Amino acid sequence: MTAPAGEEAALAARLRAAGCVFAEEEARAILGSARDVPAAVARRVAGEPLETVLGWAELAGTRVAVGPGVFVPRRRSRLLVTLAAALLRGRDGAVVVDLCCGSGALGAALAARLPVTLHAADVDPRAVGWARRNLGPVGGRVHEGDLYDALPGELQGRVDVLLVNAPYVPTAEIPLLPAEARVHEPRLALDGGPDGLALHRRVAEGAPRWLAPGGTLLLETSDRQAAATAAAVRGAGLTTRLARDAGIGATVVRGRRTMTSR
């Protein structure tokens, strides 16, 4: 049902006054999706991310369920999905791990494009719950634990693509984030340590043991941290390349295990 133009305009004005940059689009989304519009508007005006207000987010054309206290997938992470799909095209059933999975958005978006054997893991029990909700319908298995410790041992040396959007915000910069992230998303999903790369180093160090020969690590980073992230991946013995999509502000480090590496 389409809301009256006056109602949409009034809601957009209220959202704009609260600092919402895309007020018109948000007004349409709330009026079109929210069961309790006044409550949804109050939550959004208070600074809660639109996605958790609506109960869903979209990544690479795939809608996933999200809610308060879970990391909201960013548009820039579409590059991870695009790169993974290109690597796996024509390889039905390839083994994919979505590490630091949050809501499972990366795995869900990839599974919507290709038939894969999908595993996901996160240390946050709340994130694991959302990931199971999103990945269960596509046959994904979700594990709770710290990075690779969460994964079944039989996956060692068998992972074709390791998808990782680990936290990479330096600790000192957390207070500078927009309130939507700083207040409403778990710090665990944002804080990457003193230089933002603590998790990247751990991911890189463990990747060669889990990747299949010829398998690829795809690790999201920022443009200014790309050289340091790439150095960590290269130091782990993986052949390293950078991929960028300036249109969505995305930077990904690709690390490939050679066919002969052990």
N, C-alpha and C positions, 0 to 999 in steps of 0.2 A: 504494500500500500504506500502511495506517495503522500508525504506530509504536505499540508498547505504551505504555499510559498512564504506567507507571513510568519508561520511558526518556524520554518527553517531559517529565515532571515534573523528572527529574534534570537534563536539559539546560537547562530553564528556570531552575532554581535556579543553575546555573553561570553562565548568561548574566546573571541578575539580580545575582549577586555581582560580575560584571565591570562593572556599571553600566548594563546594557541596560534601559531603561524598559519596553519592551513585550516582556518576556522570553518570555512564553507564546506570543505570535504569532510571534516570531522562531524559537523552538524548532520550532514546527510547520512553518514555512517551510523551515528547514534540513533537517529530517527528510524533508520531502516533495519537496525539490528537489535537494539536494546529492548528488553521486555519491560523494564521499568525506566522510562526515559528520565524522569526527575532524579532518580537515584544515580543513574549513569552520568548525568550532567554534573551532579554534585561531586562525584568522584573525580571526574575529569578536571573540573575547575579547581579542585584541591591538589591537582598535580599528578594524579595517577596516570600512567601511560594509557593512551587510547586503546591499545591492544588488549591490555588486561581488563579494562572496563568492558570492552566488547566480548571478551572471552576467546579471541582468536587473533592470530597474526598471519601474514602471508610472506612466504619466501619463495622466490623463483616460480611463482604461479601456483604454489601449493599452500593451502590453508591448514594451519595447525592450531590446536587448542593451547591457550596459555591462560594464566591467572595470576593473582597477586603473589609476589615473592619468587617469581621465576624470571630468568633473563629473557628479554624480548629480542628475537632475531632481528638483525639489522639488514637493510637492503644490500649493503656491500658484500655480505656473505654469499650472495648469489654467485659470485665468481668461483667460490669453492665448488658449488654444485655444477656449474658449467664445465670447469676443468675436469672434475671427476667423471661426468657423463661422457666427455670426449675421450678420456682414457679407457673407459669401459665399454664403449659402443661395440656391439657385436660379441660381447663376452658374457652371455647370460649366466647368472649364478655366481659371478665374481664375489669374493669376500670383501666386504667393506666394514670398517669400524668408524663410527662417529664418536670420537673421544672428547670428553668435556662437553657432552651432548646437550646439556640444558633441557629444553623441551623436546629435543629430538628433531628439530626443524630441518637440519642438514640431511639427516638420513631419510626423513619423510619426503623431502623434495627430490632427492636422488631416486628413491624407490618409485616415485610417481613417474619417472622417466624411463627407468630401466629395471629389469628383474635382477635383483642382487640378493646375496646372502648377507643379511644386515645384522650387525651387533652395535650396541651403543653403551656408553658408560659415563657415569658422573658420580662425584663424591657427595653431592647434595641430595638427601632423600626426597626432598620436595621436587627437585628437578627430575629425579628418576620416576616419580609418580606421573608427572606430565608426559615424560618420554614414553612410558609404557602405554599411556592412553593414545599417543599419536602413532607409535610404531607397531603396537600389537596388531592392528588391522592389516598391516603390510608384511606381517611375519617377522618383524624385527625382535631381537632379544636384547633386553636392557639389563645392565649389570650395575650394581652399586659398589663404589670403592674408589680408591685413589689411583687415578691414571691406569697404567697397565695392570696394577694389582687386581683390578676389578674383572679382568678378562679371563675367560677359560683358557687354561694352559694349552689346549689343543690348537689354539689359533696361532701360536708362535710359529713364525716362518711361513704363514699361509695367507696373510692379509695383502690383498691386491691394491687397495686404496685405504689410506689412513687419513680420514677427514678430521681436522682439528681447528676449532675456534676456542683456544684457551685464553684466559684473561691476559691482557697485555697493557693495562693502564698502570703507569708507575704509581706507587702508593701515595706519594706527595701530591699527585694530580687528582686524586679521588675527590677532594673538596671542590675542585673546579668543574666537575661534571654537572650537566643539567640536573635539576632536582628530580626529574623523571627517573633517571638512572641512580643518582646518589641516594635518594630517599627510598625509592620503591623497588629497586632491584637488589638482589643479594650481593653484598660486598665480595663474597667468595667468587662470584662470576665476573668481577670487574678488576680486582686487585692483582696485578702481576708482579708484585714485589718492588724493591727499590728502583730498578730501572725498567720494570714492566716485563722482563723477559725470564723470570725465574721458572715459570711453567714451560716456556719455550725450550729452555735448556734441558729440562727433564724429559720433555716429549722427544726432542732430538736424540738424546742419549739412548733412550729405550727403543726408538723406532727400528733400527736394523734387526733386532731380535724378533720383531713381530712381522715385518714385511716379508712377503714372498720374494724370491729372486725376480727382479724386474718390477717389483711393487713400488708404489709412490706414496710419500707423505705429502699432504697438502695442508699447509699451516698458515692461517691468516695472521697478518701482522699489520703494522702501520708503515707508511712510506718512510718516515724518519727512523724507524727501528728495523727496516728491512735488511740493511747490511749486517747488523748484529745478529738478527735471527738467522739469516743465511749462513753466517759464520758458524753458528752453533750447529746447524744442520750439516754443513760441510765437515765440521770437526768430528761429527759422529760417523763419517765415512760414506755419506750419501752424495751422489752427484747432484749439484744444486743449480736451480734456475729460479728467476723471478718472473712472476706474471702480474700484470697490472691492468686495471680497468678504471681509467680516469673519470669516466662518466658516472661511476657510483662510488668513487673514492676508495677502491679496493686494491689491496696488495696481498699477494700470496707467495710464499716460498715453497717451491717444489723440490722435494728431495727424493731421488730415485736410488733404490738399491740395485746395484748392477747384477747381472745374471750370475756372476762368479763370486760375488762377495759372500762372506760367511758371518 
